[in-house]
Amino acid sequence: MYSVNFNGVIDKRLESRSKSLLKSMFAKCSTSIQSISQNRSDQIGNYRLLNNYSLSETILIEEQQSRCGIQAAGKVILNISDSSETNFIMHKKRLKPNSGLGYLDGSGIGFKMHLSIAIDAKSHYIYGVSHLKIWAREGKGQLTKAEKSKLPATERESYKWQEGCLASNKVLSAATTVVQIQDREGDIYEQIEGFWSEKNVFYIIRSRCDRQIEGDERLWGKTSQATPIGTYTLSISGDSHGKGKKRDAVMEVRHCKVKLKRPSHLGAKGEAYSQEVSMIETRELNPPEGVTPLVWRLLTSCCVESLADALQVIEWYCARWHIEEVFRVVKKENLNVEGSELESGYALRKLTIFAIDTAIKLFQLYTAREMVIEGETIESISSSFSKEEFSCLKELNNQLEGKTEKQKNPHKPNSNEWALWVLARLGGWKGYSSQRKAGMTTIIAGLEEFYSIYKGWVLKMDYQRSD
């Protein structure tokens, strides 16, 4: 959670206003300019900031990338990529035409984005944004699928997967190791072909295509016929809508090494086959009656020689849920960018960039723990609150602690974990170690409550100083 620093790229007034906007969004857990602004003057200033062409999307993204690269230096990084879109169809009549919005996959109007976040391979602490691309489609259905396939790779929308990896690798160049993780959309032959182009960069991509492989066989069939190398148990959470029950699934793991055949539509200019890649299949054994068994097929350039290696790849791939949570918090829940009533598409795009930064700070606060990460604790890296805010938290902590040891804050004073305990109590958590750890929703509720209290606390302290 390094401080925002534009290094003189924009003037001090814009930098100061940007920091103020971020702090307000964090405190209120909202992107509503009207609700996060302290007064009318502050509201006008925030609107002007988002509509100021001097503060470009590129400047905002590069500033976040800079912070991410600094924090990721010397670490083993999982770089998780995914695409999403924001839909402002409910505000269509309010939106200005030709202001950075376009057609979406279904019905609606908005913009597309491709995001990559860097997290610690051990703790899953989010270091920040390693890549972010935002764009709007100018037309709807202008090219057929066949026409798109004939375009050069760099001109296709799918190039975002390779583009994101290349950009992230530069941002994370000081990291010890980078593991690029992508869902099925990243299963693109040109990308797989480039798996070995950079040192200390590895890939894990969920297989989308049952590709041809060396020996005139098919990828999925070859893997399914491989000898199982072991099993593990996977806990499946229940569906809140009642469509699926909580269960422990026994997963069987198979593995083989293959060379993928170059697709015919790419021509014969390159090698006929890719370099050797590892393919891991993990399949549920004996699922409950009426339940489709879980199956994951993962292509990777990571070294896989044993069950332990395969389980490590599977565990790293499962970290994808972090980026899905970031999108959920930004787009709908909590920050709710899609509910914004800004009139300019370009302002909405910049607001989304600020919202992603805010969401990551929330997750940093939530996942920060007093643990040693390669000899360095999270606390020594950064802090979430100012000295004054910690003073207020200390008073609240004294009020929230119970009389028994079980009801006291067990963490090191002024640490992120200590602050999380206070926020969880403010959010409704009862403080007993026997309870399940407070979730993200509880922490956010506590954060909102804290900043409401903090305003009164500041007024009290100012009054006492002037008395």
RAKA-V919856 format. One record per pair of residues at least 6 apart in sequence whose ideal C-beta (glycine too) atoms are under 7 Angstrom apart, sorted by the first residue. I is the first residue (numbers start at 1). J is the second residue. D is the distance in Angstrom with one decimal. If there is no record, write none. Layout:
i->[I I]
j->[J J]
d->[D D]
This chain:
i->[1 1 1 1 1 2 2 2 2 4 4 4 4 6 6 6 9 10 10 10 14 14 14 14 17 17 18 18 21 21 21 22 22 22 24 25 25 25 25 25 26 26 27 28 28 28 28 29 29 29 29 29 30 30 31 31 31 31 31 31 32 33 33 33 34 37 37 49 50 50 50 50 51 51 55 57 57 57 57 60 60 61 61 61 64 64 64 65 65 65 67 68 68 68 68 68 68 69 69 69 71 71 71 72 72 72 72 72 73 73 74 74 74 75 75 75 75 76 76 76 77 77 77 77 77 77 77 78 78 78 78 78 78 79 79 79 79 79 79 79 79 79 80 80 80 80 80 80 80 80 81 81 81 81 81 81 81 82 82 82 82 83 83 83 83 83 84 84 84 85 85 85 85 85 85 86 86 86 86 86 86 87 87 87 87 88 88 88 88 88 88 89 89 89 91 92 94 94 95 95 95 96 96 99 99 99 100 100 100 100 100 101 101 101 101 101 102 102 102 102 103 103 103 103 104 111 111 111 111 111 112 112 113 113 113 114 114 114 115 115 115 115 116 116 116 116 117 117 117 117 117 117 117 117 118 118 118 118 119 119 119 119 119 120 120 121 121 122 123 123 123 123 124 124 124 125 125 125 125 126 126 126 126 126 128 129 129 130 130 130 131 131 131 131 132 132 133 133 133 134 148 149 153 153 158 161 161 161 161 161 162 162 165 169 169 169 172 176 177 178 178 179 179 179 180 180 180 181 181 181 181 181 182 183 183 184 184 186 187 187 187 187 187 187 189 189 189 189 192 192 192 192 193 193 195 195 195 196 196 202 202 203 203 204 204 204 204 204 204 205 206 206 206 207 207 207 207 210 210 210 211 211 211 212 212 213 213 213 213 213 213 214 214 214 214 219 219 220 222 222 223 223 223 223 223 224 224 226 226 226 228 228 228 229 229 229 229 229 230 230 231 231 231 231 232 232 233 233 234 234 235 236 236 236 237 238 238 238 247 249 249 249 250 250 250 251 251 251 252 252 253 253 253 253 254 255 255 255 255 255 256 257 257 258 258 258 259 259 259 260 260 260 261 261 262 262 262 262 277 277 277 278 278 278 279 279 280 280 280 280 280 280 281 282 282 283 283 284 284 287 298 298 298 300 302 303 304 304 326 326 326 326 329 329 329 330 330 330 330 330 331 331 332 334 335 335 335 337 337 337 340 340 342 342 362 365 365 365 366 366 368 368 368 369 369 370 370 370 370 370 370 371 378 379 379 384 384 385 385 389 390 392 392 393 393 396 396 397 397 400 400 401 401 401 402 402 406 406 407 409 409 409 411 411 411 412 420 423 423 423 423 424 424 424 424 425 425 426 426 426 427 427 427 427 427 427 428 428 429 429 429]
j->[361 364 382 383 384 67 70 71 382 18 19 22 63 15 59 63 59 54 55 59 49 52 54 55 45 49 49 55 46 49 354 354 357 358 36 31 36 354 355 358 358 361 451 35 36 448 451 334 335 444 447 448 36 335 335 336 337 340 351 355 340 43 46 47 43 43 46 55 342 347 350 351 344 347 350 134 349 350 353 350 353 129 132 353 128 129 357 129 130 171 128 118 127 128 129 130 171 171 172 174 127 128 381 118 127 172 174 175 174 175 174 176 374 120 175 176 374 121 176 177 118 121 172 175 177 178 179 119 121 179 181 316 319 116 118 130 168 172 178 179 180 181 116 117 119 181 319 320 322 323 114 115 116 161 164 182 186 115 183 323 324 112 113 114 160 185 113 327 331 104 105 110 111 112 113 110 111 331 337 338 352 104 108 110 338 95 101 109 110 338 348 107 108 109 341 109 341 343 101 343 345 343 344 344 345 346 111 136 345 346 349 109 110 111 136 345 111 136 137 138 109 137 139 140 110 134 135 136 345 349 135 137 132 133 134 133 160 164 129 132 323 356 130 131 164 168 126 128 129 130 322 323 326 360 127 128 130 172 125 126 127 319 322 127 373 179 316 373 367 369 371 373 319 322 367 364 367 368 378 322 360 363 364 367 360 356 360 168 171 172 164 167 168 171 353 356 160 163 164 349 156 265 159 190 188 182 185 186 188 191 190 191 180 178 198 201 178 200 200 200 201 202 204 316 201 202 203 204 316 317 319 320 205 206 320 206 208 205 205 206 207 208 209 299 260 262 263 266 260 274 277 299 270 274 203 277 301 275 301 301 302 300 301 298 300 302 313 316 317 299 296 297 298 219 297 298 299 218 219 220 219 260 261 218 261 219 222 258 259 260 261 258 259 261 273 258 279 297 256 258 254 256 279 281 297 254 281 254 255 256 252 253 254 253 254 255 307 310 253 307 250 251 252 253 251 311 248 250 249 251 248 246 247 249 246 244 245 246 288 284 287 294 284 285 286 282 283 284 283 285 280 282 307 310 281 278 279 280 304 310 279 276 278 276 277 279 273 274 276 273 274 277 272 273 270 271 272 273 299 300 301 300 302 304 297 299 298 300 304 310 313 314 297 296 314 293 295 293 294 293 313 314 317 313 313 309 310 313 356 359 360 363 335 359 362 337 352 355 356 359 337 338 338 444 355 358 359 351 352 355 348 351 348 351 444 384 416 420 440 443 378 416 417 378 417 377 379 411 412 415 417 377 416 415 416 416 419 393 419 454 414 454 457 419 422 422 453 409 422 422 425 407 408 409 408 431 432 433 431 418 421 422 417 418 421 418 443 443 446 447 450 438 442 443 446 431 446 446 449 450 438 442 443 445 446 449 442 445 435 438 442]
d->[5.9 5.1 3.9 6.9 5.8 4.6 6.3 6.3 6.0 6.5 5.3 6.4 6.5 5.1 6.9 5.5 5.6 6.3 5.9 6.3 6.8 6.7 6.4 5.5 5.7 4.8 6.6 7.0 5.5 6.3 6.2 6.1 6.3 6.2 4.1 6.2 5.9 6.2 6.8 4.5 5.3 5.8 4.0 6.2 4.5 6.6 7.0 5.0 6.5 5.1 6.3 5.6 5.5 6.4 5.0 6.3 5.2 5.5 5.7 5.2 6.9 6.0 5.0 6.2 6.3 3.7 5.7 6.4 6.8 4.1 5.2 5.8 6.0 5.2 7.0 6.2 6.0 6.1 6.2 6.4 4.6 6.9 4.9 6.3 5.8 4.3 5.7 6.1 6.3 4.7 5.3 5.4 5.2 3.2 5.6 5.4 6.1 4.7 6.3 6.4 4.2 6.4 6.6 5.1 4.7 5.3 6.9 4.8 3.8 6.5 6.8 5.9 6.9 5.8 5.5 6.3 6.6 4.1 5.5 4.7 4.9 6.5 5.6 4.6 6.9 5.0 6.9 5.1 5.2 5.1 5.8 5.6 5.3 5.6 5.2 5.6 5.0 6.5 5.5 6.8 5.2 6.7 6.8 5.6 6.6 4.8 6.3 5.6 6.2 4.7 6.9 7.0 4.4 6.7 5.0 5.2 7.0 6.3 6.4 4.7 7.0 6.7 6.9 4.8 6.6 6.8 5.8 4.8 7.0 5.3 6.9 5.7 6.9 5.0 7.0 4.5 5.9 6.0 6.0 5.6 6.3 6.0 4.1 4.6 6.1 6.3 6.8 5.9 5.0 6.5 6.8 6.7 4.1 5.6 6.3 5.8 6.6 5.5 6.3 6.1 6.4 5.4 5.4 4.7 3.9 5.6 6.6 5.7 3.4 4.2 5.6 5.3 5.8 5.8 5.4 3.7 6.6 3.3 4.1 5.8 6.9 4.7 7.0 4.1 5.5 5.7 6.6 4.7 6.8 6.0 5.6 6.9 6.7 6.6 4.8 4.7 4.2 5.6 6.9 5.3 6.5 6.9 4.7 4.0 4.9 4.8 5.8 7.0 6.1 6.7 6.8 5.6 6.5 7.0 4.6 6.3 4.6 6.0 6.5 5.0 6.6 6.4 5.9 6.9 6.0 6.9 6.9 6.3 6.8 6.6 6.2 5.6 6.0 6.5 6.0 6.7 5.1 6.5 6.4 6.6 5.3 5.0 5.6 6.7 5.9 6.4 6.9 3.9 4.6 5.8 4.5 4.4 4.7 7.0 6.9 6.9 6.0 6.9 6.9 5.2 6.2 5.9 5.7 4.9 6.0 6.1 6.6 4.5 6.1 5.9 6.7 4.9 5.1 6.3 5.6 5.7 5.0 7.0 5.1 6.6 4.8 4.9 6.3 5.9 6.6 7.0 4.8 5.0 6.3 6.0 6.7 6.0 4.8 5.3 6.6 4.8 3.7 4.6 5.5 6.9 5.7 3.8 5.7 6.9 6.9 6.7 5.5 6.7 6.3 5.7 6.7 6.7 6.9 5.6 5.2 6.9 4.2 5.9 6.5 5.0 4.8 6.2 4.9 5.8 4.7 6.6 5.7 6.0 5.1 5.0 6.5 6.8 5.8 6.8 4.0 6.7 5.3 5.2 5.6 4.5 4.6 5.2 6.7 6.5 4.1 5.3 6.1 4.5 6.2 5.8 6.1 6.8 4.2 6.8 5.3 6.3 6.4 6.4 5.8 6.2 5.7 5.4 4.9 4.5 6.6 6.9 6.5 4.4 6.3 4.4 5.2 6.6 5.5 5.5 6.7 5.6 4.9 6.6 5.4 3.9 5.7 6.3 5.2 6.8 5.5 6.1 5.3 5.9 4.7 5.1 5.6 6.4 5.0 5.4 6.1 6.2 5.5 3.7 6.6 4.7 6.9 6.0 7.0 4.8 6.9 4.8 6.7 5.7 5.4 5.3 6.8 5.2 6.2 5.2 4.6 6.6 6.9 5.3 5.8 5.4 5.5 5.2 5.6 7.0 6.3 5.7 4.1 5.7 5.5 6.5 4.4 6.7 6.9 5.8 5.8 6.7 5.7 6.6 5.5 6.8 6.1 5.1 6.8 4.2 6.7 5.9 4.6 6.8 6.6 5.1 5.9 6.8 5.1 5.0 5.8 6.2 4.9 4.0 4.2 4.4 6.1 7.0 5.8 5.3 5.4 6.4 5.5 6.4 6.8 5.1 6.7 6.8 5.8 4.6 6.8 5.7 6.8 4.7 5.7 5.0 5.7 5.4 6.1 5.7 4.7 6.3 6.2 6.3 5.1 5.1 6.1 6.0 5.1 6.3 6.6 4.8 6.4 6.9 5.7 5.5 4.4 3.7 6.9 6.3 5.8 6.3 6.7 6.7 6.0 5.5 5.2 7.0 6.2 5.2 6.3 5.9 6.5 6.8 6.4 6.4 5.4 5.2 4.6 5.7 5.2 5.6 6.8 5.6 5.0 6.4 4.4 6.2 4.8 5.9 6.7 6.9 6.2 6.5 5.4 5.9 4.7 6.9 4.3 4.0 5.8 5.9 6.5 5.3 3.5 5.5 6.1 3.5 5.7 6.1 5.7 5.5 7.0 3.7 4.4 5.6 6.6 4.0 6.1 3.9 3.1 6.7 6.0 6.6 6.7 4.2 5.5]
